Amino acid sequence: MLRISSQSNSIRSGTLLVGTFLVVSTQYWVTSTWNGFTLASLFINAIVITFILGLLNVLLLKVKTSAILRPSELMLVYIMLTSATAAAGHDTLEILTQIVAYPVHFASPENDWKSIFFHYLPTRLVILDPLVAEGLIYYDESFFSPHIWPAWVQPILLWSLFTILLYFSMIFLSLLLRRQWINNELLTFPIAQIPLQLLSPRRSIYQNKKFWFGFLVTSLLSLNNGIHHLVPVVPGLTYGKYNLAELFPEPPWSAIEVAYIEILPFVTGLAFFIPTKLSFSIWFFYWFWKLINVTGQASGLHQLPYFPGYWIQGLGGMAIFGIMFLYWARRHLIGVFKVVFTSSKLRSVDDTPYFLAVWGFLISTSIAIVFLVYAGMSLLFAILFLAGFFGLTVVTTRLRAQVGPPTHEIPFTVSGFLSRVISTRYIDNRTLTQFSLFMFVDFGQRGSPMPQIMEGFYLQHRLHSRQIRIVVVGIVAALILGTVIGFVGNLERAYRLTNKTWAGEETFSSLVNQIQNKTTRPDLVYLSYFSLGGGIVFALAILSRRYIWWSFHPLGYIIGQDWMLRHLWFPIFIAWLIRWTLIKFSGLKGLRNAIPIFLGITIGDATCILLWKTYAIIFNQQTLDWVYW
């Protein structure tokens, strides 16, 4: 546990300026270049900047103590960087910038889009000038060209307003749940353990030989692999990937499809901080789902619709798991609402502004609903859409707080669920069009700010900082700046990198099919998979809570076939094996002694990746990434 003096807990107001400066100076670079930072749970740009600031603190301690950033101040800077980066994350603004310009360019007499759904599009939210859209899709030019950027001003402002409202709601939800998850349930927050080790300049981590050993070895390895990527004649010691599925070219084993073996130090370092039971569940259920595919191929079950229904089962599991942890938090939530709506008082140790959290969430969410209705979505479906979105967001945040996977993609959407369960016959075409336009809201969840916000509150708790309000102010400032700057950065990247159309293709081809081919009844097969997943997750959750020896966690079942696990399962397996071996033969002492090494591995690889990405931008070349695409 960190030991921090009362003075070092205080956050000086100037820290907000430092955080704002770093957000403004890095956000455009992060979003205007393809770097994949927001695909990972630990944002490489944020952790490396925090590491560098920590090093500067160590040096400044020898010169002038008052010039250093205190631990809680360094914490605030880190939280602002992660919040801003998440605000323009991989599955949000990148998708939105494609969708709003896609219809006007690809509409043609052959597809008849103008008569099918154009009159349902909110004109203030989409691009209507074909020349502006054409530049986004085909030509390598700048967003700042005089004939382009003026057409985007209104959509940027309106979409930023809506997005920021959602992000504000996430802050308020995090405030409502922080004490339950951090103090009552004692969730481990594996991802947050890495920045936690870097926050105090008086900690021994910067003078720890094990840390620098891990850092140096990993840095040399990344340097070697990066040079090999640029100059293949130079051997790459651990460069590349091998697909195990190539060993099984014939059915039914060919149903394994893809399972890479890759040496990824950044991922292995992250996974080392995941509790052993949970890291086991991730790689075990990855191969469990592979076995299900093989079994289906052998038995003919693969011909069933949606088989094996992984993501549908995952959605059912998330729904059940969300209900369960709300039930576990019922006493806390009842107490919160008593504080807000009656004369009950808070416990003296709880500094959470619950009045602000409850009313802030209600107001920001209500305005967001008005925005959806203004765009054309019916009131009922606007409420259901946001309720489902916040449900997915909270469960994803819980996933990060409890498991801490190196990445997490939730590819099912609330709108897709509603369309199948209610059937499109009972959803008007204008609402279906808005479902497509707002797909960026609930797709993916890899760059969602709420997990970053909750991890920030965890860091604030661990550093014994009681200045929750200044932390919230910093998060608000970072989210606003991150959204607006990120919007511009994503557009600049989209205009320079042509043919970025996948989101629009999937969205509007599906919309046309829904409008022209209305379903008349609920999809019973879909509901069966949904119910099956919910039932299995419920059983796993009960067993996991009741028996300490039970190793199969429900969250592993939910994310076991995450697309990125084809790259990540082996590094997670290696981290689990090392962690299990240390606990088995050396106990907790051996595990603690290994922490600096794996921290060094994580930070060393992250630093090198950031340097390689900088090289790529300067010299316009592809370089080493944190996975081998």
N, C-alpha and C positions, 0 to 999 in steps of 0.2 A: 504494500500500500504506500502511495506517495505521502510524504510528510511535508506539508507546505505551511509556511508562516502566514499569519493573518494579513501582513502587508502584501505578500506575493499573491494573495487571493484577489486583491482589488484590481479592477480594470479601469485604467485612466481613459478619459474621453478621447484622447488623441489616437487610441488604438483603432477606433472606428475609421479614422482618416487613413491609417496604415492599411487596414483591410480593404477600404474602398479603393485606394490607389492600386493595390495588387489585383483586385477584381477587374478594374477598368483596364489595367495594363496587360492582363493575361486572357481575359474572356474572349476578346475578338480573335486572338491568335488560336485559342483552343477550338473555337467554333468555325472559323473560316478555313481551317485545314483539316483534312481527314487524318485523325490520329488514333481513333478508337478508345480514347481515355474513358468515356462514359459507358463503355461496354463492361468494364471491370467495376466491381463493387467499391474498391479502393481507388479513388481518382489519382492517377499518377502525378498530374500537375500539382495537385494540392499537397500530397504527402512529400514530394521532393522539395517544394518551396518551404514547407514546414521544417523539413530536415535542414535545409540551408540556413533558415532563420535560427534554428537551434544551435548550429555550429557557430554562427555569428555571435550568439549569446555567450557561448563558452569563451570566445576570443575577447569579447567586450568585458567579461567579468575580470579579466586581467588588467583592463585599462580603466574603465569607468562603469561601476555597477549600475548607476542610475540610468544608463543608456540602454540597458537590456530590456527586452520584452519579458514581462513577468509570465509565469506559466499560464495563468488565466487569460492573459492578453494574447499569448501565442495560440491558445485554444480558440479564442474568438476569431483570430485571423484565419485559422484552419477551417472553422465552421463557415465563415463567410465565403471562402474559396470553394468549399464543397457545395454549398447551397447555390452559389452562382453557376458553377459548372453543371449541376443537376438541372437548373432551370432551363437550360438549352440542351438537354440530354439527347441521347441517340434516338429514342423512340418518340420524341415529342416534336420539336420545331423542325427537325430534319424531314419528318413525314409531312407536317403541315405545309411547308413551303412547296412541296411537290403537288399536294392535293389542290390547293387554291388556284393554281395556274393550269392545271391539267385539262379541264373540260373545254375551255375556250380554244385551245390549240388542236385537240384531237377530235372535236366535233366535226362531223362530215355528213353529206347527204346519205352516204351508205349506212352509217350507224344511227342516224336520225336522233342523235342525242338532244338536239335543240327542242324537239317536240316531246321527247320522253321526260326529261327532268330539268332542262335549263330554267324553266319558269319557277322552279322550286328553290333555286340557288339564291341566297341573300346577296344582292348585288354589292353591298358595302364590304363584304367579307372576301370576295373572290376577285381575281384579275379578269377583266373583260376585254383588254386590248390584246389582240392576237400577236402583235409584234413583240410586246413585252413578254408574253408567254413563250413565244418562239425562241427568244434569246435564252430563256431559262433552260430549255430542253436541248437546243442544238448548238448554239454558238458559244465559243470561248471568248467571253467578254466580261466586263466588270459590271457589278450591280450598280456602281456609282455613275454609270453613263447617264447623261442628262435626259435621255428619252426613257430610262428605266426606273430610276429610284422614285420620281414623283408619283408614279402609279402605285407604288407600294406603301406610301406613307399612311393612308387611311387603313388598309388591312393590317399593317404592322401595329398601329396604335390600338385598334379594336381587338385584335387577337391577343395582344399583350395584356390588355385590360382583363379579358376573360381568363387568360392563363394565370395571371397574378392573383386573381380572385381565388382560383383553385389552390394556388400555393399558400395563400393566407389561411384558407381553410385547413390545410395540412399542418400549419404551425399551431393552430388552435386545437386540432385533434391530438397533436403530439403533446401539448400542454395538459390535455385531459388525461392522457394515458401514461405520462412519464413516471409518475410516482408508483403506479401499479406495477409497471414493468421493471423499473429500476430498483425501487426500494422493497416492494412487496414480493414480487416473483423472482427478483435477483437474476434477471436474464444476463447472459454473459457478454453480449455484444462483441463477438470475435473480431470483426473488422476494426472496431474502435480501439482494440488493444494496441495496435501498431502506432497510431498517433499518440496514444496515451504515454508510450515509452519515450517519446521525443519531446514532450512538452516542458519539462523542467530542465533549465540549464545546470542545476546542481545535481542532477542524477548522474550516476556513474556510466550511463550507457555510452556517452561520447568518449569516455576514457576506457571503455571495456575492450580488452584485446579480442575477446570472442566475437564481439560485434564487428570489429574491423577486419577480423579474419574472414567472416562470412561475406562482408561487404567487398573485400579485395578479391577473393576467389571468384565471386559471382560477377564482379565488374570485368575481370580479365576474360571470363568465359563469354560474357556478352560482347566484349570488344572483339574477341576472336570470331564469334558467330556473325557479328555485324560486318566485319571485314570480308568474311567468306560470302556473305550475301551480295556485296558489291564486287568482289573479285573472287569468283568461284575457284580459281586455281589454288587459293589459300584454303587449307583444310579447315572445316568447321567441326569442332570437337563434338558438339551435341546439337548441331544444326539439323533442322528438318523434322519430318514425321513419318511414321510407318503405319499403314492401315492394316490392322489385324484381320479385317474382313477379307483381305486378299488371299488369306490362307484357306478360305471356305467359299470357293466360286460356285459350288453347286447347291441347289435347293435341298433341304430346307434351310441349311446353315447360311446360305447367301442372304437370308433375311436379316442377318446382323447389319448389313449395309456398310456402316462406317463406325470405326472405333480406333482412333489414332493413339499411337504411343508417341508422346512428345516430352522432352525435358524442358520444363518451363519453371525456372527458379522463382519468378514473381508469384506464380500460382501456388507452388509448393510452400513458399514462405507464408502466404496468406492462409493456406489450408492447415498449416501447423497450429494455428491459433483456434481452430474449430475444435470443440469438444470431441473426444474420440468416438463416442456413440453416434454423433451427428455426421462426422466425416465418413464413418463406415456406412451410414445409411445412404449417403449421396452416391458413392460408387457402387454399393450393393444394388440399389434400386435401378441404377443405370443398366446394369447387366441383367437385372430381373426383367426389365422391359424388353431387352434384347432377346431373352429367352422366351418371353411371351410372343414376340414376333416369329421366332423360329417355330414354336409350337403351333401358332396359327398357320404358318406355311405348310407344316407337315400334316395338319389335320384338315385343312381346307377352310378353317375359320377366317382366314385372311380375306375371304370373299364377302364377308359380312360388311354392311355399311359402317364406315368409320373405324373399323377394327385396327388396332385394339382400343380405340377411343381414348388414347392417353390424355390428350389435353381436355377432353370433355370430363373424364374422370378427375383430372386435376382441378377443374373448375368446381365440380361437386365437392371435392375434398377441401378446397379453399373456403367454400361456403359453409360447410360443416365446422371446419376448424375456426373460422371467424366467429360463428355462433358460440362455440365452446369457450374460446378465451374471453368473449364478452360475458359469458356466464361466470367464468372464474373471477372476472373483475367486477361482478355485480355490486359487492359491498362498497368498493371504492367509488364506483359511478353513482350509486345511490347517495353516498356521502357528499359527493361533489354537487349533485343537484340540490341536496338539502342546503348546502352552503349558499348556492346561488339564488334559490327561490324561497328560502325560509330564513329564520334568524339564527340558524346554526353557525358555529364558528369553526375555523380551521384549527388543526393541531398546530402548536407553536413551531414545530419543526418543518412545517410545510409552507414554503414560500411561493407556491404556484398561484398565479393570478387567475383563479378559476372563473371569476365573474367575466373577465376579459375573454377567456377561452370559450365559454359557452355562448355568450352573446356575439362574440366575434365570429364564431363558426356559423351561427344561425344567420347573421346578417350577410356575411360574405357568400354563403351558399345560396341564400335567397336571391341575391343580386345575380349570381351565376345562373340560377334558374330563369330569371327574367331575361337574361342574355340569350339563353337557349330558345325561349319562347319567341323573343324578338327575331331570332334567326329563322324560325319557322317550325320548331319542334312543338308538338302538343304539350300542354302543361303536365298531364299525367306521365307521359314518357320522359319528359325532362326531369321530373322528380325521380322516376325509376332509374334513369340513366346515371344521374349523379349519385344516387344511393348505391348502385352497383359499383360505380367507379371508386367511391370512397371505401366501400367494403374491400375491393381488390387492393387498394392502396394500403389500407391498414394491415391486411394479411401479409402483403409483401414486406411491409415494415417489420412485422413480427418475425417473418422468415429471416430477415437480416439480423434482427436483434438476438434471435435464438440460435440460428444455424450459422449465419455469416458466410454463405457460399461466395466464391470468387466472382461469380456473375449470376444474374437471374433474369430470365426472359419469361414473361407471362403472355403468350401469344393469343389467348382467347380474349374476346371483347364482350362487354355487357350488351352492346347492340346486337351482336351475333346470337347471344343467349336469348334475348327477348324475341328476336325474329323467329327462332326455332320453337320456343316454348309457347308463345302466344299465337304464332303463325302470321305471315305478312298480310293475310286477308284483313286482319283487324288493326293494322298499322297503316295510316294514311301515307300517301306517296311523299308528301312534303316532309313528314317525320323521317321516313326512310332515307331521304336525301340528306337530312341533317345528321343522321347516324353515320353516313359515309363521310360527310364533311368533317365531323368531329371525331373521326376514328383515332386521331393522334392522341386524344385524351386518355383512352383506356387501353391502348395497345402496348405490349412489351414490358413496361414498368422498369426497364433497366436504368433509366436516368431519372427516376422519380425522386423529387427532393425530400419526401417525408422520411425515408430511411436515414438520409444525411442529417436531417433536423433532429431526429430522435437520438442518433448517435452523438450529436452535438450536446444534447441535454445530458446524455450519459457522461460525457467528458466533463461537463460542468459539475455534475454530482461528484465524480471521482476526484476532482481538484478542489472540492469543498468551496466552490465559489457560490456566493449567495446573490449575485447580481444578475438574476434571471432576466430582468427587464432590459438591461443593456445587451444581453445576448440576443433577445428577441428583436431588438432594434437593429442589431447587426445582420441578423438573418433576413429581416424585411428589406433592408437596403440592398443586400446581396441579391435577393430574388428579383427585385425590380430591375437593378442594373444588369443582372445576368440574363434576364428575359429579353430586354430591349436590345442590348449589345449582341446577345446570342442570335436574335432574329436576323439582325443585319449580317452577322458573321456567317450564318447558315445560308443566307441568300447569296452572299458573295461567293461562297464555295460552290453553291448550286449553279451559278452562272458561269463559273470558270471550268467546272467539271461537267461536261455535257452528258446528255442521255440519262439523267437521274429521274427515272419515271416509274420505278417499280411500285411505289405506294399508290400512285394515281391509277395505274393499270389494274391492280387488285381491287381498289376501292370502287371504281366506277363500272367496271365490268360486272362486279357483284351487284351493284345497285340496279343496273339495267335488268339483270336477271330477276331480281326481286320484284321489280315493278311489272315486268312483262309476264312473269310466271308466278303468280300469287299462290302461296300455300294456303290450304283451307283448314288445316287442323294441326295440332301440336305434333312435333316430331317425336314419336314414342321411342324410337331407337336412341335418339339423342338423350332423352330423359332417362332411359334405362342406364346408359353409361354414366350419366350425371349422378344418378342415385347409387349406382355401384361404387363409384369413387367416393362419394360421401360416406357410405356405409363402411368401406374399408378404412378410410382415414379415421372415422369415429372409433372403430375397434382398436386401431393402432394407437390412437391417442390415449384411450383408457388403459391399455396395457402398458404403455410407456410411462404413464403417471403412477400406476399402481406397483409395478415391479421394476426395481432399480437395475436388475440384470437384463431387462428386455432391451435389445440392441436396435430394433427396427423402428425408427422414428417416423411419424406420419408426414413430416415435412420432407423427408427424403423421398417418400412415395410421390408426393406432389411434384417435386422438381426433378425426379429421376430421369426424365427424358428431355430435359432442357437441351435445346439445339447445341449450345456451346459445350455441353459435356462431352461431345465427341472429341474435343480438344483437351478438356480439363480433367477427365476421369482419372487418367494415369498419374498426373501430379498430385491429385487429391489422394489417390491410393498410396503413393509414396509417403506423403505427409502423415497419413493415418498409420501406416506401418511403422514409421519411425517413432511417432508419438506413442503408439501401443507398446512398442518394444521398450522404450524408455520407462514407461510407467510399470511395465511388467517386471523389469530387471533392475531398475534404479529408483523407482518410486517417484514421488513428487519432487524430491530434491534433484534428481537427474533431469526431470522435465524442466524445472526452473533454470537449471544450468544451461540448457540448450536454447532457451528463449533468445538470448543475445545473438546467437549464431543465426537463427532463422529470421530474426529482425534484420540483421545485416544482409542476409540473402535477399530479403524483400526490398529493402531500401536500395541496396546496390544495383539490383536489376532494374528497379524503377528509375533510378538516376540515369543509368545507361540508356534505357529506352527513351527517356526524355531527351537526352543528348542526341541520340540517333534521329529522333523526330525533328529536332532542330536542324540537324544536318540535311534531312530530307527537304525541309522547307527552303533552306538557303540554296541548295544545289538542284532542287526539283528532281529528286530521285527517290525511289522506294527503298526503304531501309528496314532494319530489324524491328519486329513488333513483339508484343508480349505473348502472342500465340503465332503459330505458323499457318497462315491462311492458305 
